[in-house]
Amino acid sequence: MKKMGAAGTAVGSVSLAGCSSNNNGGNDGPSNKKVVKDLSKDRKIGKKVHLSNTEKYWAERYQANVLVDKWFREKLGVPIQTKPVEITVLTSREDNGKFDLTTYNWCADNGDPDGIIVNRFYKDGSENDYGFNNEKYNELAMKQRKETDSKKRQELVHECQKILGEQRPENQFLYNVYPYTFNNQRIKEDSTVITVTGLRNIWNYTQMEPKNDQGKTIVTNNWDPSDQLNPLHINGIGPSRNWTPIRFMHDFLIRPDENQKPKPWAAKDYDWKNDTTLDVNLKQGMAFHDGESVTADDVVYTFNLILDTEPPAYTNNVVDVVKSVEKTGNLSVRFNLEEVYAPFLSTTLGLTPILPQHYWTKLLKKTGNEKTPWKVSIGNKNPIVASGPFKWGTWDQGSKFEMPAFKKHSFAAPNIDKRVQKPLATRDAEVEAMKNGDYDLLDYWHGSPSSLKDAAKNTKHLTLVQTSDDCRQACWMNTRNPPFDDVAFRQAANALIMSAQKVIINEIYSGFGNKATSPINKTLKFWHNPDTPMFKNGAEGAVEILKDAGYVWDEQGNMYYPKGKTGN
């Protein structure tokens, strides 16, 4: 088995307790609250909603949300209620800023911190849906992406984490440790490749070798139906349920290697002429799935399409970065940057798929989306045509998505014949599918880690692997909405959530998780700041922070805003 990632260590699970109360009062919380009589009703903190995925979608995350919200109510007297919604509803409401709190998983972009530092927290970041805006942070965020000296850039990224730790727009639940399984009677065990994304990586799917004819078609899961496969749509490159098949069907000039470092893929090589000029040569012999050759014209077309139409998903890593792209030969292009951009290889060339000019010009004209290419509905009538190791087969949304191997790929033709993605209704059904041989491999596992571990232990043909990825489960607060617009309240929330991490990791996630303090996972060792500020002493520490900021409580334990402030 080829190992390409940091392995996590699971510990024994214990019984989960206290995750179902709906009490609103906080009168059984810490005794150090400042209780005041005859408080004005308009100062009382009203009901706040924590958007969550459903328990069916991801039980552990939902249960963690329920626990944290319960502690907010009972320990602090803040009436936060968990509201489970379908994941597409959650992301849509987040995109529109219609939430108080929301929790899910988010990762780094190809191992580079810029996608976190800028996209998530810069004032105009494409994923800053919660309105975080800090002048000093904005300055540092822009400065780090222009710093080509890696050590100096590291210092800037560390400083950004320090500010995020102090400001706390995000509070982490844990750093992920994921278990996965595959069928060792159909897949040669020493041919599998594990990276920070587990088994769902391009290296694994192109290098794994079947043991027999059954192993030539790999059936895997996807924890919900893909909802968006347009590579220019923000939901196409964001949620991994969509981004995984998109990455497999497209080629990129650069892909991250086993150490999350940028490695030439479709690019034969590249040469920095100066800090803002990059020449790239393409590999020879590449072809799209319809047989047309991949040339420099397609690369130039792709980037010009993005520059001209400005798809929201590419604002920060293409539109704001690239000044122009020019063809310098049939298989060579030159990128001229607006200014120095240190993560260009990873987050621009590594995240921008090569689109076939001949196909997309017709597709945009056919659908009337010449100015809004991200709005094209991709499906069997308008399938993806690209050049990646896998190609479009058939898509029965919510049921099955078949991706035949592109055997004519010039340098990464898969050894298997087909990848089939089949969502099932429950996590128990997915385990049974692995045990019964209906699944060959798990791309994802968002059920009970201990149940999968037990299934592999008791099933001879299943091999269990696990890895620590570069993501974190985290809760984001809408800093536009009170009380989350108050740094003191967010710091108090961090003290509460940090004290809940032990329960979340050991009880809810059965030990499959690591303590988290920063938006940048410690698996990104060079970029992670281990000294990111966090707030301690749980509910008691939270109350002290809140008291110092002027918050008070009534005799029933309900929290009130500081004098002179309302916000419901």
PEQUIZI-V502272 format. One record per residue. N is the residue number from 1. RES is the residue in three letters. SS is DSSP state (A for helix, B for strand, O for the rest). PHI is phi in whole degrees, -180 to 180 (* if undefined). Layout:
BEGIN
n = <N & N>
res = <RES & RES>
ss = <SS & SS>
phi = <PHI & PHI>
END
This chain:
BEGIN
n = <1 & 2 & 3 & 4 & 5 & 6 & 7 & 8 & 9 & 10 & 11 & 12 & 13 & 14 & 15 & 16 & 17 & 18 & 19 & 20 & 21 & 22 & 23 & 24 & 25 & 26 & 27 & 28 & 29 & 30 & 31 & 32 & 33 & 34 & 35 & 36 & 37 & 38 & 39 & 40 & 41 & 42 & 43 & 44 & 45 & 46 & 47 & 48 & 49 & 50 & 51 & 52 & 53 & 54 & 55 & 56 & 57 & 58 & 59 & 60 & 61 & 62 & 63 & 64 & 65 & 66 & 67 & 68 & 69 & 70 & 71 & 72 & 73 & 74 & 75 & 76 & 77 & 78 & 79 & 80 & 81 & 82 & 83 & 84 & 85 & 86 & 87 & 88 & 89 & 90 & 91 & 92 & 93 & 94 & 95 & 96 & 97 & 98 & 99 & 100 & 101 & 102 & 103 & 104 & 105 & 106 & 107 & 108 & 109 & 110 & 111 & 112 & 113 & 114 & 115 & 116 & 117 & 118 & 119 & 120 & 121 & 122 & 123 & 124 & 125 & 126 & 127 & 128 & 129 & 130 & 131 & 132 & 133 & 134 & 135 & 136 & 137 & 138 & 139 & 140 & 141 & 142 & 143 & 144 & 145 & 146 & 147 & 148 & 149 & 150 & 151 & 152 & 153 & 154 & 155 & 156 & 157 & 158 & 159 & 160 & 161 & 162 & 163 & 164 & 165 & 166 & 167 & 168 & 169 & 170 & 171 & 172 & 173 & 174 & 175 & 176 & 177 & 178 & 179 & 180 & 181 & 182 & 183 & 184 & 185 & 186 & 187 & 188 & 189 & 190 & 191 & 192 & 193 & 194 & 195 & 196 & 197 & 198 & 199 & 200 & 201 & 202 & 203 & 204 & 205 & 206 & 207 & 208 & 209 & 210 & 211 & 212 & 213 & 214 & 215 & 216 & 217 & 218 & 219 & 220 & 221 & 222 & 223 & 224 & 225 & 226 & 227 & 228 & 229 & 230 & 231 & 232 & 233 & 234 & 235 & 236 & 237 & 238 & 239 & 240 & 241 & 242 & 243 & 244 & 245 & 246 & 247 & 248 & 249 & 250 & 251 & 252 & 253 & 254 & 255 & 256 & 257 & 258 & 259 & 260 & 261 & 262 & 263 & 264 & 265 & 266 & 267 & 268 & 269 & 270 & 271 & 272 & 273 & 274 & 275 & 276 & 277 & 278 & 279 & 280 & 281 & 282 & 283 & 284 & 285 & 286 & 287 & 288 & 289 & 290 & 291 & 292 & 293 & 294 & 295 & 296 & 297 & 298 & 299 & 300 & 301 & 302 & 303 & 304 & 305 & 306 & 307 & 308 & 309 & 310 & 311 & 312 & 313 & 314 & 315 & 316 & 317 & 318 & 319 & 320 & 321 & 322 & 323 & 324 & 325 & 326 & 327 & 328 & 329 & 330 & 331 & 332 & 333 & 334 & 335 & 336 & 337 & 338 & 339 & 340 & 341 & 342 & 343 & 344 & 345 & 346 & 347 & 348 & 349 & 350 & 351 & 352 & 353 & 354 & 355 & 356 & 357 & 358 & 359 & 360 & 361 & 362 & 363 & 364 & 365 & 366 & 367 & 368 & 369 & 370 & 371 & 372 & 373 & 374 & 375 & 376 & 377 & 378 & 379 & 380 & 381 & 382 & 383 & 384 & 385 & 386 & 387 & 388 & 389 & 390 & 391 & 392 & 393 & 394 & 395 & 396 & 397 & 398 & 399 & 400 & 401 & 402 & 403 & 404 & 405 & 406 & 407 & 408 & 409 & 410 & 411 & 412 & 413 & 414 & 415 & 416 & 417 & 418 & 419 & 420 & 421 & 422 & 423 & 424 & 425 & 426 & 427 & 428 & 429 & 430 & 431 & 432 & 433 & 434 & 435 & 436 & 437 & 438 & 439 & 440 & 441 & 442 & 443 & 444 & 445 & 446 & 447 & 448 & 449 & 450 & 451 & 452 & 453 & 454 & 455 & 456 & 457 & 458 & 459 & 460 & 461 & 462 & 463 & 464 & 465 & 466 & 467 & 468 & 469 & 470 & 471 & 472 & 473 & 474 & 475 & 476 & 477 & 478 & 479 & 480 & 481 & 482 & 483 & 484 & 485 & 486 & 487 & 488 & 489 & 490 & 491 & 492 & 493 & 494 & 495 & 496 & 497 & 498 & 499 & 500 & 501 & 502 & 503 & 504 & 505 & 506 & 507 & 508 & 509 & 510 & 511 & 512 & 513 & 514 & 515 & 516 & 517 & 518 & 519 & 520 & 521 & 522 & 523 & 524 & 525 & 526 & 527 & 528 & 529 & 530 & 531 & 532 & 533 & 534 & 535 & 536 & 537 & 538 & 539 & 540 & 541 & 542 & 543 & 544 & 545 & 546 & 547 & 548 & 549 & 550 & 551 & 552 & 553 & 554 & 555 & 556 & 557 & 558 & 559 & 560 & 561 & 562 & 563 & 564 & 565 & 566 & 567 & 568>
res = <MET & LYS & LYS & MET & GLY & ALA & ALA & GLY & THR & ALA & VAL & GLY & SER & VAL & SER & LEU & ALA & GLY & CYS & SER & SER & ASN & ASN & ASN & GLY & GLY & ASN & ASP & GLY & PRO & SER & ASN & LYS & LYS & VAL & VAL & LYS & ASP & LEU & SER & LYS & ASP & ARG & LYS & ILE & GLY & LYS & LYS & VAL & HIS & LEU & SER & ASN & THR & GLU & LYS & TYR & TRP & ALA & GLU & ARG & TYR & GLN & ALA & ASN & VAL & LEU & VAL & ASP & LYS & TRP & PHE & ARG & GLU & LYS & LEU & GLY & VAL & PRO & ILE & GLN & THR & LYS & PRO & VAL & GLU & ILE & THR & VAL & LEU & THR & SER & ARG & GLU & ASP & ASN & GLY & LYS & PHE & ASP & LEU & THR & THR & TYR & ASN & TRP & CYS & ALA & ASP & ASN & GLY & ASP & PRO & ASP & GLY & ILE & ILE & VAL & ASN & ARG & PHE & TYR & LYS & ASP & GLY & SER & GLU & ASN & ASP & TYR & GLY & PHE & ASN & ASN & GLU & LYS & TYR & ASN & GLU & LEU & ALA & MET & LYS & GLN & ARG & LYS & GLU & THR & ASP & SER & LYS & LYS & ARG & GLN & GLU & LEU & VAL & HIS & GLU & CYS & GLN & LYS & ILE & LEU & GLY & GLU & GLN & ARG & PRO & GLU & ASN & GLN & PHE & LEU & TYR & ASN & VAL & TYR & PRO & TYR & THR & PHE & ASN & ASN & GLN & ARG & ILE & LYS & GLU & ASP & SER & THR & VAL & ILE & THR & VAL & THR & GLY & LEU & ARG & ASN & ILE & TRP & ASN & TYR & THR & GLN & MET & GLU & PRO & LYS & ASN & ASP & GLN & GLY & LYS & THR & ILE & VAL & THR & ASN & ASN & TRP & ASP & PRO & SER & ASP & GLN & LEU & ASN & PRO & LEU & HIS & ILE & ASN & GLY & ILE & GLY & PRO & SER & ARG & ASN & TRP & THR & PRO & ILE & ARG & PHE & MET & HIS & ASP & PHE & LEU & ILE & ARG & PRO & ASP & GLU & ASN & GLN & LYS & PRO & LYS & PRO & TRP & ALA & ALA & LYS & ASP & TYR & ASP & TRP & LYS & ASN & ASP & THR & THR & LEU & ASP & VAL & ASN & LEU & LYS & GLN & GLY & MET & ALA & PHE & HIS & ASP & GLY & GLU & SER & VAL & THR & ALA & ASP & ASP & VAL & VAL & TYR & THR & PHE & ASN & LEU & ILE & LEU & ASP & THR & GLU & PRO & PRO & ALA & TYR & THR & ASN & ASN & VAL & VAL & ASP & VAL & VAL & LYS & SER & VAL & GLU & LYS & THR & GLY & ASN & LEU & SER & VAL & ARG & PHE & ASN & LEU & GLU & GLU & VAL & TYR & ALA & PRO & PHE & LEU & SER & THR & THR & LEU & GLY & LEU & THR & PRO & ILE & LEU & PRO & GLN & HIS & TYR & TRP & THR & LYS & LEU & LEU & LYS & LYS & THR & GLY & ASN & GLU & LYS & THR & PRO & TRP & LYS & VAL & SER & ILE & GLY & ASN & LYS & ASN & PRO & ILE & VAL & ALA & SER & GLY & PRO & PHE & LYS & TRP & GLY & THR & TRP & ASP & GLN & GLY & SER & LYS & PHE & GLU & MET & PRO & ALA & PHE & LYS & LYS & HIS & SER & PHE & ALA & ALA & PRO & ASN & ILE & ASP & LYS & ARG & VAL & GLN & LYS & PRO & LEU & ALA & THR & ARG & ASP & ALA & GLU & VAL & GLU & ALA & MET & LYS & ASN & GLY & ASP & TYR & ASP & LEU & LEU & ASP & TYR & TRP & HIS & GLY & SER & PRO & SER & SER & LEU & LYS & ASP & ALA & ALA & LYS & ASN & THR & LYS & HIS & LEU & THR & LEU & VAL & GLN & THR & SER & ASP & ASP & CYS & ARG & GLN & ALA & CYS & TRP & MET & ASN & THR & ARG & ASN & PRO & PRO & PHE & ASP & ASP & VAL & ALA & PHE & ARG & GLN & ALA & ALA & ASN & ALA & LEU & ILE & MET & SER & ALA & GLN & LYS & VAL & ILE & ILE & ASN & GLU & ILE & TYR & SER & GLY & PHE & GLY & ASN & LYS & ALA & THR & SER & PRO & ILE & ASN & LYS & THR & LEU & LYS & PHE & TRP & HIS & ASN & PRO & ASP & THR & PRO & MET & PHE & LYS & ASN & GLY & ALA & GLU & GLY & ALA & VAL & GLU & ILE & LEU & LYS & ASP & ALA & GLY & TYR & VAL & TRP & ASP & GLU & GLN & GLY & ASN & MET & TYR & TYR & PRO & LYS & GLY & LYS & THR & GLY & ASN>
ss = <O & B & B & O & O & B & O & O & O & O & O & O & O & O & O & O & O & O & O & O & O & O & O & O & O & O & O & O & O & O & O & O & O & O & B & O & O & O & O & O & A & A & A & B & O & O & O & B & B & B & B & B & B & O & O & O & O & O & A & A & A & A & A & A & A & A & A & A & A & A & A & A & A & A & A & A & O & O & O & B & B & B & B & B & B & O & A & A & A & A & A & A & A & A & A & O & O & O & O & O & B & B & B & B & B & B & B & O & B & O & O & B & O & A & A & A & A & A & A & A & O & O & O & O & O & O & O & O & O & O & O & O & O & O & A & A & A & A & A & A & A & A & A & A & O & O & O & O & O & A & A & A & A & A & A & A & A & A & A & A & A & A & A & A & A & A & A & O & O & B & B & B & B & B & B & B & B & B & B & B & B & B & B & O & O & O & B & O & A & A & A & O & B & B & B & O & O & B & O & O & O & A & A & A & A & A & A & O & O & B & O & O & A & A & A & A & B & B & B & B & O & O & O & O & O & O & O & O & O & O & O & O & O & A & A & A & A & O & O & A & A & A & A & A & A & A & A & A & A & O & O & B & O & B & B & B & O & O & O & O & O & B & B & B & O & O & B & B & B & B & B & B & B & B & O & O & B & B & B & B & B & B & O & O & O & O & B & O & O & O & O & O & B & O & O & A & A & A & A & A & A & A & A & A & A & A & A & A & A & O & O & A & A & A & A & A & A & A & A & O & O & B & B & B & B & B & B & B & B & O & O & B & B & B & B & B & B & O & O & O & O & O & O & A & A & A & A & A & A & O & O & O & B & O & O & O & A & A & A & A & A & A & A & A & A & A & A & O & O & O & O & O & A & A & A & O & O & O & O & O & O & O & O & O & O & O & O & O & O & B & O & O & O & B & B & B & O & O & O & B & B & B & B & B & B & O & O & O & O & O & O & O & O & O & O & O & O & B & B & B & B & O & O & O & O & O & A & A & A & A & A & A & A & A & A & A & O & O & O & O & B & O & O & O & O & O & O & O & A & A & A & A & A & A & A & A & A & O & O & O & O & B & B & B & B & B & B & B & B & B & B & B & B & B & B & B & B & O & O & O & O & O & O & O & O & O & A & A & A & A & A & A & A & A & A & A & A & A & A & A & A & A & A & A & A & A & A & A & O & O & O & O & B & B & O & O & O & O & O & O & O & O & O & O & O & O & O & O & O & O & O & O & O & O & O & O & O & A & A & A & A & A & A & A & A & A & A & A & O & O & O & B & B & O & O & O & O & O & B & B & O & O & O & O & O & O & O & O>
phi = <* & -85 & -105 & -135 & 175 & -90 & -82 & -99 & -119 & -87 & -117 & -62 & -87 & -128 & -70 & -85 & -133 & 68 & -119 & -134 & -71 & -115 & -60 & -97 & -74 & -117 & -75 & -104 & -87 & -59 & -88 & -92 & -73 & -92 & -95 & -128 & -93 & 53 & -80 & -69 & -62 & -74 & -90 & -69 & -73 & -84 & -61 & -120 & -111 & -105 & -68 & -137 & -67 & -74 & -65 & -65 & -69 & -156 & -62 & -63 & -66 & -58 & -64 & -64 & -62 & -61 & -62 & -62 & -66 & -62 & -66 & -58 & -70 & -80 & -94 & -114 & 76 & -106 & -77 & -94 & -117 & -79 & -120 & -77 & -137 & -61 & -62 & -69 & -68 & -60 & -66 & -66 & -67 & -66 & -57 & -95 & 71 & -98 & -163 & -100 & -134 & -151 & -134 & -166 & -106 & -146 & -122 & -81 & -91 & 55 & 84 & -99 & -75 & -60 & -63 & -86 & -60 & -96 & -59 & -87 & -128 & -67 & -55 & -110 & -62 & -64 & -113 & -85 & -88 & -115 & 71 & -67 & -152 & -129 & -59 & -65 & -64 & -56 & -64 & -68 & -61 & -73 & -69 & -65 & -78 & -103 & -94 & -88 & -77 & -62 & -67 & -67 & -66 & -57 & -62 & -68 & -65 & -64 & -67 & -61 & -65 & -61 & -67 & -63 & -66 & -76 & -83 & 53 & -71 & -127 & -125 & -82 & -88 & -174 & -95 & -70 & -126 & -110 & -95 & -139 & -135 & -145 & -85 & -77 & -89 & -119 & -120 & -67 & -61 & -79 & -101 & -76 & -124 & -110 & -123 & -65 & -97 & 71 & -96 & -90 & -128 & -65 & -66 & -67 & -72 & -95 & -107 & -62 & -115 & -74 & -83 & -157 & -62 & -62 & -79 & -79 & -113 & -98 & -99 & -132 & -108 & -145 & -71 & -157 & -61 & -61 & -111 & -157 & -116 & -78 & -68 & -100 & -86 & -64 & -82 & -81 & -106 & -91 & -60 & -69 & -63 & -99 & -67 & -61 & -65 & -64 & -66 & -74 & -87 & -108 & -102 & -128 & -62 & -131 & -132 & -74 & -87 & -64 & -104 & 62 & -101 & -64 & -131 & -56 & -120 & -72 & -76 & -74 & -164 & -149 & -148 & -78 & -76 & -158 & -66 & -126 & -131 & -127 & -100 & -127 & -107 & -86 & -70 & -82 & 83 & -77 & -141 & -80 & -63 & -93 & 98 & -71 & -73 & -88 & -131 & -61 & -59 & -69 & -66 & -62 & -60 & -58 & -71 & -68 & -60 & -68 & -65 & -78 & -106 & 55 & -60 & -54 & -67 & -115 & -59 & -80 & -106 & -130 & -58 & -84 & -114 & -90 & -84 & -162 & -130 & -133 & -80 & -114 & 179 & -59 & -127 & -142 & -136 & -123 & -103 & -108 & -93 & -64 & -160 & -59 & -140 & -58 & -89 & -56 & -63 & -76 & -99 & -108 & -68 & -83 & -121 & -109 & -72 & -84 & -100 & -76 & -59 & -63 & -86 & -73 & -64 & -70 & -64 & -68 & -68 & -62 & -95 & 73 & -113 & -57 & -99 & -136 & -62 & -71 & -93 & -64 & -85 & -86 & -169 & -63 & -79 & -129 & -77 & -76 & -119 & -145 & -132 & -71 & -64 & -125 & -126 & -70 & -112 & -138 & -129 & -104 & -57 & 84 & -126 & -163 & -133 & -100 & -128 & -64 & -69 & -91 & -68 & -94 & -59 & -72 & -143 & -141 & -67 & -65 & -81 & -86 & -97 & -161 & -113 & -120 & -106 & -129 & -75 & -119 & -70 & -137 & -69 & -61 & -66 & -68 & -63 & -64 & -64 & -67 & -66 & -86 & 85 & -79 & -107 & -104 & -163 & -103 & -71 & -135 & -144 & -122 & -101 & -68 & -59 & -67 & -68 & -69 & -60 & -67 & -63 & -67 & -63 & -101 & -126 & -60 & -85 & -105 & -110 & -98 & -130 & -147 & -153 & -94 & -90 & -106 & -110 & -150 & -85 & -148 & -108 & -104 & -112 & -75 & -73 & -83 & -102 & -71 & -86 & -75 & -79 & -100 & -57 & -61 & -65 & -66 & -66 & -64 & -61 & -64 & -59 & -66 & -69 & -60 & -73 & -85 & -58 & -61 & -67 & -60 & -72 & -79 & -97 & -75 & -97 & 53 & 86 & -87 & 174 & -125 & -57 & -124 & -130 & -133 & -64 & -101 & -61 & -70 & -68 & -89 & -54 & -66 & -96 & -69 & -99 & -67 & -101 & -58 & -60 & -142 & -115 & -112 & 70 & 54 & -64 & -63 & -64 & -62 & -63 & -62 & -61 & -68 & -60 & -61 & -88 & 100 & -73 & -136 & -131 & -90 & -69 & -89 & 91 & -81 & -88 & -126 & -65 & -59 & -55 & 91 & -122 & -131 & 177 & -94>
END
